[in-house]
Amino acid sequence: MTREPAPAPSMSGFDLVAAGPREASDPSGTAAARESVPPGNPSVTALRGHFAEAVFRNRICAGDEDVVYVDPERITDILGWLHDDADQHYDHLADVTAVDYGGGRPLEVVYQLWSIPNRAALRVKCELPLDALAIDSVTGIWAGANWLEREVYDLFGVHFNGHPDLRRILMPDNYAEGHPLRKDFPLRGRFSRAEQTRRALTQDPEDYYVPGEIGERTPQVVEGDGGAGADSGAAGGDDV
């Protein structure tokens, strides 16, 4: 009678999150997600015609959402053409975000586009190696990209060349623990709890308020008696 091998010890929830997502096994030996498929959006076909060497592949996700992967060196040319071309007219940039899959894989910068007149959506992605997280800003095409790119810079560490005001937008300017949405960011931060507490207790109010807000703020005055809270407290004192 042969004894079955003991199961491998299960990973804790913290370990699973820290390890990041794993690629699904592919019994055929090919990565279907990386292959181009017939696009449902005519913009993908048009992109291949105008930027053949800069369009790497495309796929369809969630049933009908077209995703096209393009050369990050040509991102402003491609998105500018999608915005300006009369047949495309992607006049609304719904979002700029990023995805870090962990495991040393490239980080993806994602642009979600909408053509309101054509009622069409298109998702454009660029893959950036972890040692070269930089791409040109598209604020010259859509002014609304300003804060969106700042968020990606803040949380993922992607530098947007040519951005007019590239600085943190969610974390304080002097935040020293890195970029919180990167897969290599520890779940509890890079500093110990004691150090995090020390920094919280010694933080400068100007990290969260501009000087004008601090100077114009009227201190709250709490009356010693006469308030509703004082009355209720006094009345309740007899019952103690």
ROZA-357017 format. One record per residue: residue number from 0; residue in one letter; x, y, z of N, C-alpha, C in turn. Coordinates in steps of 0.001 Angstrom, whole numbers, plus 524288, in hexadecimal, padded with zeros to 5 digits. Layout:
BEGIN
REC  tortor  vofi  neast  nnorth    nup  caeast  canorth   caup  ceast  cnorth    cup
REC     NUM     a      X       Y      Z       X        Y      Z      X       Y      Z
...
END
This chain:
BEGIN
REC  tortor  vofi  neast  nnorth    nup  caeast  canorth   caup  ceast  cnorth    cup
REC       0     m  80355   7FB52  80000   80000    80000  80000  80376   804DC  80000
REC       1     t  80294   80815  7FC35   805AE    80CD8  7FBD7  80305   8114C  7FEAD
REC       2     r  80628   81463  80117   8040C    818DF  803FF  80412   81DAE  80082
REC       3     e  7FFA1   8204A  8006B   7FF3D    8250E  7FD45  8029F   82948  7FFB0
REC       4     p  80527   82C7D  7FC65   80864    830B9  7FE89  80520   834A9  80186
REC       5     a  8076A   836AA  8058C   804A7    83A8E  808BD  803CE   83F83  80599
REC       6     p  7FF39   841E0  8061F   7FE39    846B7  80335  801D6   84B0C  804F5
REC       7     a  80331   84E66  8014B   8068D    852D0  8028E  803BD   85677  80649
REC       8     p  8068A   858C8  809EF   80401    85C61  80DA7  8017B   860ED  80ACC
REC       9     s  7FCC8   8622A  80C77   7F9F1    86663  809EA  7FC4C   86BA4  80B64
REC      10     m  7FBEE   86F5A  807BD   7FDFC    87493  808B4  7F9E5   877CA  80B7D
REC      11     s  7FBAB   87B44  80ECD   7F812    87EC2  8116E  7F607   882D3  80D9C
REC      12     g  7F1F0   88586  80F2D   7EFCD    8899A  80BD3  7F3C5   88DD5  80AA5
REC      13     f  7F6EF   88F43  80E90   7FAFA    89339  80DB4  7FEF4   89156  809B4
REC      14     d  80077   88C4D  80A12   80451    88A2E  8066E  80233   88A21  800DF
REC      15     l  7FD40   888B4  80037   7FAEA    8887C  7FB00  7FAB5   88DD9  7F87B
REC      16     v  7F93C   891CD  7FB91   7F900    89713  7F96F  7FE71   8990B  7F81C
REC      17     a  80233   897F5  7FB8E   80786    899C1  7FAA4  809E5   89730  7F5D8
REC      18     a  80864   8923A  7F4C6   80A8D    88F76  7F04B  80873   89183  7EB28
REC      19     g  803F1   89416  7EB4C   801B4    89633  7E67A  7FEF5   89202  7E354
REC      20     p  7FC44   8939E  7DF2B   7F964    88FDC  7DBF5  7FD16   88C55  7D8F3
REC      21     r  7FB5D   8878A  7D80D   7FE6A    883D8  7D504  7FBBB   882DA  7CFD2
REC      22     e  7FEE1   881FD  7CBC8   7FCA9    880F1  7C6AC  7FA2D   87B8E  7C69F
REC      23     a  7F5B0   87B20  7C413   7F303    87624  7C3AF  7F61F   87278  7C035
REC      24     s  7F5E0   86D64  7C181   7F8A3    86993  7BE4C  7F611   8692B  7B8FA
REC      25     d  7F933   8684D  7B4F6   7F749    867FB  7AF9D  7F8F9   862BE  7AD5D
REC      26     p  7F56D   85ECD  7AD3B   7F703    859A0  7AB8A  7F8E2   8597C  7A5E9
REC      27     s  7F73E   85D20  7A2A8   7F8E0    85D1B  79D33  7FE58   85F4D  79C7E
REC      28     g  80065   861E2  7A0AA   805A5    86403  7A04E  805E3   86956  79DCE
REC      29     t  80175   86BAA  79C8D   80152    870E3  79A3D  7FE41   87478  79DC5
REC      30     a  7FFE1   87950  79DF0   7FD24    87D3B  7A126  7F90B   87FD7  79DC7
REC      31     a  7F438   87DFC  79E2A   7F01B    87FF8  79AC3  7EF1F   885C0  79BA1
REC      32     a  7EFF6   88789  7A085   7EED9    88D03  7A1A8  7F284   890A9  79EBC
REC      33     r  7F702   88EAD  79CFC   7FAC5    89201  79A5F  7FA1A   891EA  79472
REC      34     e  7F681   88EDD  79271   7F5AB    88E8C  78CD9  7F1A3   89290  78B2C
REC      35     s  7F23E   8948C  78675   7EE6A    89828  78465  7E99C   89525  78292
REC      36     v  7E51F   89785  78336   7E034    89521  781AD  7DD61   898E4  77E0D
REC      37     p  7D9AD   8970B  77AF3   7D6AE    89AA8  777A9  7D3F5   89EC3  77AFB
REC      38     p  7D518   8A3C1  77A18   7D2D7    8A7D4  77D74  7CD19   8A8BE  77C50
REC      39     g  7CA35   8AA14  78075   7C4C8    8AB90  77FB5  7C438   8B15E  77EBC
REC      40     n  7C83D   8B44C  78026   7C824    8B9FA  77F81  7CB3A   8BB6E  77A9B
REC      41     p  7C8D8   8BE33  776E5   7CBB4    8BF9D  7721E  7D067   8C31A  77315
REC      42     s  7D0AA   8C596  7779E   7D52F    8C8E0  778D3  7DA2B   8C5AC  77929
REC      43     v  7D9C7   8C0BD  77AE1   7DE69    8BD6F  77B3D  7E084   8BC48  775CC
REC      44     t  7DCFC   8BB24  77229   7DEA4    8BA41  76CC0  7E11F   8BF27  76A77
REC      45     a  7DECB   8C3A7  76B97   7E0F4    8C890  769A4  7E647   8C9AA  76C0D
REC      46     l  7E6E2   8C867  77112   7EBEC    8C92C  773A1  7F028   8C5DA  7710C
REC      47     r  7EEE7   8C10E  76FD3   7F2B7    8BDA1  76D49  7F43A   8BFBE  767E9
REC      48     g  7F088   8C24E  76552   7F1C6    8C482  76040  7F54C   8C941  7608F
REC      49     h  7F4A2   8CC79  76499   7F7AB    8D149  7651E  7FCBC   8D08A  7683A
REC      50     f  7FCBE   8CCEB  76BF6   8014E    8CC37  76F5E  802AB   8C669  76FB2
REC      51     a  8038C   8C40C  76B23   80443    8BE5E  76AF5  808A8   8BC8E  76E84
REC      52     e  80D17   8BF56  76E6B   81199    8BD9A  7716C  81112   8BECB  77739
REC      53     a  80D5B   8C222  778AA   80CD2    8C3C3  77E1E  8084B   8C115  780E7
REC      54     v  80528   8BE0B  77E12   800DC    8BB24  78074  802B3   8B582  78119
REC      55     f  80370   8B3DC  785EB   805BE    8AEC1  786F1  801C0   8AA59  78699
REC      56     r  7FD57   8AB03  78913   7F94B    8A6FB  7890D  7F443   8A953  78B2A
REC      57     n  7F01F   8A660  78ABD   7EB2C    8A814  78CFE  7E836   8A34F  78EE3
REC      58     r  7E489   8A44D  79252   7E13B    8A015  7943E  7DBF9   8A255  795CB
REC      59     i  7D848   89EEE  796C0   7D319    8A086  79881  7D22D   89E34  79DE3
REC      60     c  7D0B8   8A172  7A190   7CFA4    89F95  7A6D6  7CA01   8A0D5  7A848
REC      61     a  7C801   89E08  7AC1A   7C2A4    89ECA  7ADFF  7BEA2   89E68  7A997
REC      62     g  7BFF4   89B68  7A592   7BC27    89A6B  7A173  7BC54   89E27  79CEA
REC      63     d  7BCF8   8A344  79DF6   7BC9B    8A702  799A5  7C00F   8ABD1  79A5C
REC      64     e  7C3C6   8ABAE  79DFF   7C718    8B03B  79EE7  7CC5C   8AF7A  79C31
REC      65     d  7CD7D   8B2DF  7986A   7D24F    8B26C  79571  7D6D5   8B4E4  79867
REC      66     v  7DB1C   8B1FB  798BE   7DFE2    8B3C8  79B45  7E448   8B34D  7974A
REC      67     v  7E72A   8B77D  79682   7EB72    8B76C  792BF  7F072   8B908  79580
REC      68     y  7F4A3   8B60C  794A1   7F9BA    8B70B  796FB  7FD26   8B9CE  792FA
REC      69     v  7FF52   8BE45  7948A   8024A    8C172  790DB  807AB   8C2B4  7930F
REC      70     d  80B01   8C4A2  78F9D   81050    8C623  79108  8102D   8CB06  79479
REC      71     p  81243   8CACB  79941   81225    8CF76  79CA5  81515   8D41A  79A5C
REC      72     e  818DE   8D322  796E3   81BBD    8D768  79474  8184E   8DA88  790B5
REC      73     r  813E7   8D84A  78F10   81077    8DAE8  78B51  80B3D   8DC6A  78DBB
REC      74     i  80AF6   8DC7E  792E5   805DF    8DD28  79562  80348   8E256  79401
REC      75     t  80632   8E69E  793CD   803B3    8EBA1  79292  8020E   8EBE1  78CDB
REC      76     d  8050D   8E966  78963   80379    8E93C  783DA  7FE66   8E62D  7833A
REC      77     i  7FE20   8E1B6  785C9   7F992    8DE4D  7852D  7F4BE   8E0B5  787A9
REC      78     l  7F53C   8E279  78C85   7F0A9    8E4B6  78F1C  7EF25   8E9F2  78CAF
REC      79     g  7F2F2   8ECE7  78AC3   7F1AB    8F1C2  7880C  7EE8F   8F0B9  7831B
REC      80     w  7F00A   8EC9A  78046   7ED1F    8EB40  77B85  7E79E   8E960  77CE2
REC      81     l  7E712   8E635  780EF   7E1DF    8E46E  7828A  7DE6F   8E8FF  7843A
REC      82     h  7E0D2   8ED08  7865F   7DDE0    8F1A0  78806  7DC70   8F524  78378
REC      83     d  7E01A   8F5EA  77FCA   7DF65    8F9DE  77BB4  7DCD4   8F7CD  776C1
REC      84     d  7DD95   8F2D9  7758B   7DB73    8F0C6  770A9  7D582   8F110  770B1
REC      85     a  7D359   8F309  76C76   7CDB1    8F3E9  76C3A  7CA9E   8EED7  76CBB
REC      86     d  7CCBE   8EA85  76ACE   7C9F0    8E58F  76B19  7CA5F   8E300  77075
REC      87     q  7CE3A   8E46B  77379   7CEF3    8E21C  778AD  7CC84   8E59C  77CDF
REC      88     h  7CE81   8EA3E  77D75   7CC59    8EE4C  780E0  7CB7D   8EC54  78677
REC      89     y  7CFB5   8EA42  788C6   7CF66    8E8BC  78E49  7D050   8EDAD  79184
REC      90     d  7CC0D   8F04E  79294   7CC53    8F576  794F9  7CC5F   8F558  79AEE
REC      91     h  7CBA4   8F0CB  79D45   7CB5A    8F08B  7A2FF  7CF2E   8EC79  7A50C
REC      92     l  7D2B2   8EE2B  7A875   7D644    8EAA6  7AB34  7D3C5   8E95A  7B074
REC      93     a  7D18C   8E4AE  7B0D2   7CEB7    8E339  7B591  7D25F   8E213  7BA17
REC      94     d  7D6FF   8DFE0  7B8EC   7DA79    8DE7A  7BD3A  7DFF2   8DD6F  7BB2C
REC      95     v  7E3B9   8DE7C  7BE7C   7E91A    8DCAF  7BDD0  7EA79   8D9E1  7C2DC
REC      96     t  7EC0B   8D4FB  7C26A   7ED67    8D207  7C712  7F1EA   8CE66  7C5B5
REC      97     a  7F339   8CAEC  7C947   7F784    8C74B  7C861  7F64B   8C22A  7CB10
REC      98     v  7F8FE   8BE0E  7C958   7F866    8B8DC  7CB9E  7FDD6   8B696  7CC69
REC      99     d  7FEE2   8B4E4  7D12D   803C9    8B249  7D26B  80283   8ACA1  7D3A8
REC     100     y  80453   8A900  7D05A   8031D    8A37E  7D10E  806FF   8A0C2  7D4AD
REC     101     g  80B30   8A362  7D61A   80F05    8A102  7D989  8126D   89D0E  7D6B2
REC     102     g  815DA   89A9E  7D9A4   81937    8969A  7D77A  81D11   8988B  7D372
REC     103     g  81E5B   89D9B  7D382   8220D    89FBA  7CFC5  81FCE   8A0CD  7CA67
REC     104     r  81AB5   89FFD  7C9B4   81852    8A0F2  7C499  817B5   8A6C9  7C39E
REC     105     p  81766   8A85D  7BEA5   816D3    8ADF8  7BD7A  811EB   8B039  7BFF4
REC     106     l  81240   8B52B  7C12F   80DB8    8B801  7C333  80AB0   8BA41  7BE94
REC     107     e  80592   8B9EB  7BEBA   80252    8BBDB  7BA79  80001   8C133  7BBDA
REC     108     v  80087   8C4E6  7B857   7FDC2    8C9DD  7B8C2  7F8F4   8C97C  7B53B
REC     109     v  7F46D   8CAC6  7B759   7EF75    8C9CE  7B4B9  7ECA7   8CEF1  7B3B0
REC     110     y  7EAD5   8CF92  7AEDA   7E7D1    8D42B  7AD50  7E267   8D256  7AB90
REC     111     q  7DE65   8D42F  7AE47   7D907    8D2CF  7ACD3  7D6AC   8D757  7A9CC
REC     112     l  7D58F   8D675  7A4CE   7D3B0    8DA93  7A156  7CDEE   8D9CD  7A000
REC     113     w  7CB54   8DE3D  79F25   7C5ED    8DE29  79D5A  7C551   8E20A  798DA
REC     114     s  7C295   8E04B  794DB   7C0DC    8E3D6  790B9  7BB0F   8E4BC  7918F
REC     115     i  7B9CA   8E934  793BE   7B44A    8EA47  794F4  7B104   8EAAA  78FFC
REC     116     p  7B2C4   8ED64  78BDA   7AF8E    8ED95  78718  7AEBA   8E838  7849D
REC     117     n  7B2BC   8E4DF  784C7   7B258    8DFB5  7824D  7B071   8DB7A  78601
REC     118     r  7AFC1   8DCD3  78AF8   7AE07    8D911  78EE8  7B192   8D440  78EDD
REC     119     a  7B6A3   8D534  78F05   7BA77    8D100  78EBF  7BE5F   8D190  7932C
REC     120     a  7C03E   8CD1F  79510   7C42A    8CD00  79939  7C8E6   8C9FB  79749
REC     121     l  7CD6F   8CB6A  7993C   7D246    8C8C3  797D3  7D610   8C92D  79C5E
REC     122     r  7D8A1   8C4D5  79D91   7DC89    8C4CF  7A1B5  7E1E8   8C40D  79F3F
REC     123     v  7E56D   8C7A0  7A066   7EAB8    8C775  79E4C  7EE7A   8C66D  7A2D4
REC     124     k  7F21E   8C2BE  7A203   7F5D4    8C160  7A61C  7FB6C   8C1C4  7A41B
REC     125     c  7FEE4   8C354  7A7A0   8047D    8C35E  7A695  8072E   8C050  7AAE4
REC     126     e  80ADC   8BCFF  7A975   80DD7    8BA08  7AD45  8131F   8BCA4  7AE2D
REC     127     l  81459   8BD9D  7B31D   8194B    8C02B  7B48D  81C82   8BC85  7B7ED
REC     128     p  82184   8BBCB  7B6AA   824DD    8B8A9  7BA19  82595   8BB62  7BF56
REC     129     l  8264A   8B84F  7C363   82695    8BA81  7C8AC  82B46   8BE10  7C972
REC     130     d  82F4B   8BD72  7C63A   833DC    8C0D4  7C6CA  833A0   8C5A0  7C345
REC     131     a  82F2E   8C679  7C0B7   82E8F    8CB13  7BD50  828DD   8CCC2  7BD58
REC     132     l  826FE   8CE4E  7C1E9   8217E    8CFCA  7C280  820C4   8D583  7C104
REC     133     a  820DC   8D68B  7BBF1   8201F    8DBDC  7B9FB  81D50   8DB9E  7B4CA
REC     134     i  819D8   8DF6E  7B3EA   816D1    8DFBD  7AF18  81536   8E56F  7AE60
REC     135     d  81448   8E707  7A988   812D3    8EC76  7A88B  80D62   8EDA9  7AAA0
REC     136     s  80CB3   8F261  7AC97   807A1    8F42A  7AE7E  803F2   8F535  7A9F1
REC     137     v  7FEEB   8F44A  7AADD   7FAF8    8F57A  7A6E0  7F7A5   8FA26  7A886
REC     138     t  7F9AF   8FD60  7AC1D   7F6C7    90204  7ADB5  7F62C   905E1  7A932
REC     139     g  7F98E   90591  7A54B   7F8FB    908F6  7A0C4  7F48B   90755  79D3D
REC     140     i  7F286   90292  79DF5   7EE14    900A9  79ADE  7E903   90148  79DE5
REC     141     w  7E90F   8FF87  7A2C9   7E490    9002F  7A646  7E680   902E2  7AB3C
REC     142     a  7E48A   90775  7AC4C   7E624    90A36  7B112  7E4AE   90719  7B5F1
REC     143     g  7E094   903E3  7B587   7DEE3    900C6  7B9FE  7E2B7   8FC97  7BB98
REC     144     a  7E6C6   8FBA5  7B86C   7EAB1    8F7C4  7B9E1  7EE2D   8F9A8  7BE53
REC     145     n  7EDF9   8FEAC  7BF9D   7F182    900EF  7C374  7F162   8FDFF  7C8A7
REC     146     w  7ECE5   8FDF0  7CB32   7EC8A    8FB73  7D056  7ECBD   8F586  7CFE4
REC     147     l  7EAD2   8F356  7CB8E   7EAFE    8EDAD  7CAE2  7F0A2   8EBBD  7CAA3
REC     148     e  7F3E7   8EE84  7C7B7   7F961    8ED00  7C766  7FC27   8EDD8  7CC98
REC     149     r  7FAB6   8F1E0  7CF6C   7FD09    8F2BB  7D490  7FBC1   8EE3A  7D840
REC     150     e  7F71C   8EC17  7D7D5   7F5A5    8E7AE  7DB2D  7F8F2   8E2DC  7D9E1
REC     151     v  7F9B7   8E1D0  7D4D5   7FCF0    8DD5B  7D344  80295   8DE2F  7D507
REC     152     y  8047B   8E2F2  7D48B   809C0    8E436  7D668  80A2B   8E34B  7DC49
REC     153     d  80647   8E507  7DF29   80658    8E4AE  7E4D7  80628   8DF02  7E6A9
REC     154     l  80290   8DBE4  7E488   80190    8D6B2  7E69D  804BF   8D25F  7E406
REC     155     f  806AC   8D34E  7DF31   809A4    8CF44  7DC70  80F3E   8D0E2  7DB2E
REC     156     g  81070   8D5E9  7DB5B   815BD    8D7A3  7DA4B  816FF   8D862  7D48C
REC     157     v  81304   8D8E5  7D134   813E5    8D9D8  7CBA1  814E0   8DFAB  7CAD1
REC     158     h  8191C   8E0FD  7C82C   81A62    8E674  7C715  81831   8E7E8  7C1BD
REC     159     f  81524   8EC25  7C186   812BE    8EDEB  7BCAE  815D6   8F293  7BA9B
REC     160     n  818DF   8F199  7B68E   81C2B    8F5A5  7B444  818D7   8FA0D  7B20B
REC     161     g  81A2D   8FEDC  7B374   81760    9035D  7B16B  81288   904DC  7B479
REC     162     h  8117C   90241  7B8C4   80CF3    903AF  7BBF8  80DE3   9090D  7BE64
REC     163     p  809F0   90C7A  7BE70   80AD4    911D2  7C056  80B72   91256  7C63C
REC     164     d  809CD   90E63  7C938   80A09    90EF8  7CEEF  80A33   90993  7D173
REC     165     l  80E3C   90692  7D03B   80E70    90127  7D1FA  81044   900DD  7D7A7
REC     166     r  80C9E   8FFEE  7DB1F   80DBA    8FF46  7E0B3  80970   8FBE7  7E304
REC     167     r  80A50   8FA24  7E7C4   8067D    8F6BC  7EA4A  80134   8F974  7EABC
REC     168     i  7FD14   8F63E  7EAB4   7F7DA    8F880  7EB04  7F4AA   8F61F  7EF79
REC     169     l  7F601   8F15F  7F12F   7F342    8EEDA  7F584  7F6AF   8EE77  7FA5F
REC     170     m  7FB97   8ED21  7F99A   7FF3B    8ECC7  7FDFD  801ED   8F213  7FEB7
REC     171     p  803CF   8F33D  8037C   8069F    8F82F  8045E  80B7B   8F88B  800EA
REC     172     d  80D14   8FD4B  7FFC5   811B0    8FE18  7FC80  8168A   8FB85  7FED6
REC     173     n  816D3   8FB48  803FF   81B76    8F90D  80694  81AA4   8F359  80816
REC     174     y  816D9   8F0C9  805CB   815E3    8EB3D  806EC  81A95   8E807  8052C
REC     175     a  81CE6   8E518  808BD   821EF    8E2A5  807BE  821A8   8DCB6  80727
REC     176     e  81CFD   8DA75  8071B   81C9E    8D4BE  806FA  81C0B   8D290  80178
REC     177     g  81BE0   8D5DF  7FD80   81B9C    8D3D8  7F82C  8164A   8D49F  7F5BA
REC     178     h  8149F   8D0BB  7F2B4   80FD1    8D127  7EF9D  80C1F   8CCB9  7F137
REC     179     p  807EA   8CDF8  7F404   804D8    8CA02  7F6CA  80226   8C5EB  7F360
REC     180     l  8012F   8C6E3  7EE5F   7FE77    8C2FD  7EB34  80224   8BF78  7E822
REC     181     r  80733   8BFF4  7E906   80AE6    8BC52  7E6A8  80AB1   8B713  7E98C
REC     182     k  80B4E   8B2DE  7E69A   80B18    8ADB8  7E901  80FA9   8ACCB  7ECC3
REC     183     d  81404   8AF96  7EC07   8186A    8AEE1  7EF98  817EA   8B23E  7F47F
REC     184     f  81390   8B4FA  7F51B   812BB    8B830  7F9C2  810AB   8B4AF  7FE26
REC     185     p  81349   8B486  802AF   8117B    8B123  806FB  80BFA   8B29B  808BC
REC     186     l  808FD   8AEBC  80A4A   8038E    8AFB0  80BD3  80329   8B37F  81061
REC     187     r  80703   8B370  813DB   806D4    8B6DE  81868  80A8C   8BB78  817E8
REC     188     g  80C4E   8BC92  81322   80FCA    8C0F4  8124D  81579   8BF6B  812F5
REC     189     r  818E4   8C2E2  81166   81E83    8C1C6  811AB  820D6   8C2F6  8170B
REC     190     f  81E27   8C62D  81A17   8201F    8C784  81F40  81D73   8C434  8236B
REC     191     s  81FEE   8C3B4  827DF   81D92    8C0EF  82C3D  818E4   8C404  82E49
REC     192     r  8159E   8C158  83140   81119    8C408  83391  812E5   8C871  83720
REC     193     a  8171C   8C79B  83A02   81913    8CBB5  83D7C  81ACF   8D075  83A61
REC     194     e  81D77   8CF8C  835F3   81F3E    8D3E8  832C5  81AA2   8D6AD  83033
REC     195     q  816C4   8D3B3  82E78   81225    8D61A  82C2D  80F47   8D972  8302A
REC     196     t  80EE9   8D779  834F7   80C65    8DA84  83921  80F7D   8DF73  83A52
REC     197     r  814A7   8DEEE  83A9A   817E5    8E383  83BB3  81737   8E79F  8377D
REC     198     r  8171D   8E607  8329D   81675    8E9C4  82E5A  81109   8EC4A  82E79
REC     199     a  80D06   8E938  82FE7   807C6    8EB6A  8303F  8075B   8EF88  83486
REC     200     l  809EE   8EE94  838ED   8099E    8F239  83D57  80CE9   8F718  83C7D
REC     201     t  810BD   8F6D5  83919   81431    8FB4E  83835  8134E   8FDDA  832E6
REC     202     q  80F0B   8FC6C  8303D   80E1F    8FE8A  82B0B  80CF3   90464  82B3E
REC     203     d  80E4D   906F0  82726   80D61    90C89  826A7  807DD   90D5D  82489
REC     204     p  804A4   910A9  82711   7FF61    9119E  82502  7FF58   91364  81F53
REC     205     e  803A2   915D9  81DA1   803C6    917AF  8183D  80427   91335  81453
REC     206     d  804F8   90E65  81642   804BD    909EB  812CA  7FF2D   90910  810C7
REC     207     y  7FB56   90AE0  813BE   7F5E7    909E1  81261  7F2BF   90EDA  8118A
REC     208     y  7F4C3   91351  81344   7F207    91844  812AA  7F5C4   91C47  81050
REC     209     v  7F3BD   91F86  80CE7   7F6F5    923BA  80ADD  7F748   927F7  80F10
REC     210     p  7FB75   92B21  80F0B   7FC17    92F1B  8132C  7F758   932A5  813C2
REC     211     g  7F4C2   933EE  80F7D   7F035    93757  80FDD  7EBDB   934E6  81306
REC     212     e  7EB0A   92FCE  8126B   7E6F5    92D30  8156A  7E846   92D29  81B3C
REC     213     i  7ED41   92C77  81C74   7EECC    92C60  821F4  7EE3C   931C6  8245D
REC     214     g  7EFD8   935E0  82184   7EFAC    93B21  8239F  7EA32   93D41  82431
REC     215     e  7E6A4   93BA1  820BE   7E157    93DBB  820D7  7DDAB   93A96  82448
REC     216     r  7DF87   93631  82646   7DC23    932CE  8295A  7DAD6   9354F  82E8E
REC     217     t  7D5D1   93554  82FF5   7D40D    9376B  834F4  7D3C0   932FC  838F0
REC     218     p  7D69B   93349  83D32   7D67A    92F0E  8410A  7D0F3   92E37  84321
REC     219     q  7CFAD   9294B  84411   7CA9C    92809  84651  7CAC9   928F1  84C38
REC     220     v  7C6E7   92BD8  84E34   7C6AE    92D0B  853CA  7C26B   929BE  85642
REC     221     v  7C3D9   926CF  85A48   7C022    9237F  85D17  7BECC   92624  8623A
REC     222     e  7B9E3   92787  862CD   7B82B    92A34  8678F  7B845   92676  86C35
REC     223     g  7B989   9289B  870C9   7B9BD    92562  8757F  7B469   923F6  87795
REC     224     d  7B082   92748  87699   7AB3C    92611  87868  7A761   9289B  874AF
REC     225     g  7A28F   92755  87560   79E6F    929AC  87248  79D25   926AF  86D62
REC     226     g  7A09D   92312  86BB1   79F88    92008  86705  79C15   91B69  8682B
REC     227     a  79A08   91920  863FB   7969E    914A8  864A6  79999   91019  8671C
REC     228     g  79E8A   90F86  86572   7A1A1    90B40  8679E  7A2A3   90BFD  86D63
REC     229     a  7A39C   910E7  86F00   7A48C    911F1  87481  79FB5   910DB  877C4
REC     230     d  79B1A   91262  875B5   7963E    91188  87890  79529   90BC8  87956
REC     231     s  795EC   908BC  87510   794DF    90332  87580  798A7   90097  87941
REC     232     g  79D92   9028A  87928   7A16E    9004D  87CB2  7A012   90172  88265
REC     233     a  79E58   90655  8835A   79CFA    907B2  888B3  79847   904B2  88A95
REC     234     a  79478   90404  886F3   78FC1    9013A  8889C  790F8   8FB9C  889BE
REC     235     g  7948C   8F96F  88692   795B0    8F3EE  88769  79915   8F307  88C34
REC     236     g  79B78   8F72F  88E45   79EED    8F66D  892A6  79C17   8F465  8977C
REC     237     d  7970F   8F5E0  89823   79424    8F42E  89CB3  79316   8EE63  89CAA
REC     238     d  7933E   8EC17  897F7   791EC    8E68C  89797  7969F   8E302  8986F
REC     239     v  79B61   8E540  898AB   79FF7    8E1F1  89926  7A092   8DFF7  89EA7
END
